[in-house]
Amino acid sequence: MTGDTTMQPQTTTGSARAVSGKAGPGKSQNESRSRLSGVGDFIGAQGLLVVVLLFGVLLTFLSPVFLTTVNLVNLLYQCTILGVFAIGMTFVILTGGIDVSVGSTAALSSVLSMGVIVNMDMPPAIGLLTGLLVGAGVGAVNGLMVTKLGISPLIATLATLSAGSGIAFAYSDGGNITPVPKVLTDMVSAKIAGIPLLIPAVLVLAFLAHLALTRTTYGRSIYAVGGNKEAALLAGIRVDRVTMNAYIIAGLSAGMAGLLLTGRLASGSPRAGDGIELTVIAAVVIGGTSLFGGQGNIKGTLLGVLLIAMVSNAVNLLGIPSSYDRIVQGVVIFAAAALDVYRYKYVQKNLSRKRKIGPPPAIDPKTAGTTSAGAVTAHTTGTPA
């Protein structure tokens, strides 16, 4: 009995020392993780808004024209067609995929819709419907190649990029198809109280997309597929169907943007949307949608579109040669990609560690103090505490 009594305090003391020794560092690590979480939340939720506001303030000082009503309305008008592209692209990137064919899809939609109206003498409504169906069809082809054939999204959409552009040039013989129906040009140029009708129309489209992603089962499935395909499969989600529909939505939005470009250019052009795919992807990624999938939202996408449009607007207002516009966009794309990698590799991994490790164990001061005192007594006298 005496031996057991002697050993008991020493064992308790060791545990108390171990816990006491880790309490300080554990608290410090927990605070560091908390600070890192705050940085990640700020970058993901508020960082872009602050960048847009600061850039706006800078442009206000650099150009007195920036804050004029005419320029602001023109800026928002420039955002509309890019915004339509970007809304559809958000769905695809959320699944962990990518679509570089949206520019050629817009061009194909433009020339085929005008071909139906002009060359086949069909009503404008049939031509517009044709343009939308062409876009959705290209998206379905992309989705089939990715889901059924297992082709990489980049390679699959590069194929449709080339094929779609080739078909558009072949069908139009490299020229523009005119005249464009008045209903389409009026749709693009109509104004209410001096504000282009296209601006509120795109905001309504964005709101509907936001509801689809946040309030529907399909929207939750998109985030699940982008976050972890294997886990989504185990949860009973039809991953192939969700992915297929995302590409169809992106194609449909590209077809819609192609029709808007047709109205703006007043012709069905095989060059409509030429090279816009990289700008669209940049806007979505700048808006916080991760290229790795599973993270992002429509509100961020709209802010990304606005920032891209502000860069182009700044180039025009400050008299910078148009060739530098591409350079600035390249820098912006690089910054967005770097931010995305940081957010994915560091912030998300540390947040995951925080969830796994949890906070350090709580210590009762009275028990810790009593045990430590007993340990000191036992060590000094050589007798049990």
ABEGO torsion letter per residue (X at the ends): XAAAAAAAAAAAAAAAAAAAAAAAAAAAAAAAAAAAAAAAAAAAAAAAAAAAAAAAAAAAAABAAAABAAAAAAAAAAAAAAAAAAAAAAAAAAAGBBBAAAAAAAAAAAAAAAAAAAAAGBBAAAAAAAAAAAAAAAAAAAAAAAAAAGBBAAAAAAAAAAAAAAAAAAAAGGBBBOBBBAAAAAAAABBBGGBBAAAAAAAAAAAAAAAAAAABAAAAAAAAAAABAAAAAAAGBBAAAAAAAAAAAAAAAAAAAAAAAAAAAGBBBAABGBGAAAAAAAAAAAAGBBAAEGBEBAAAAAAAAAAAAAAAAAAAAAGBBAAAAAAAAAAAAAAAAAAAAAAAAAAAAAAAAAAAAEBBBBBBAAAAAAAAAAAAAAAAAGBBX
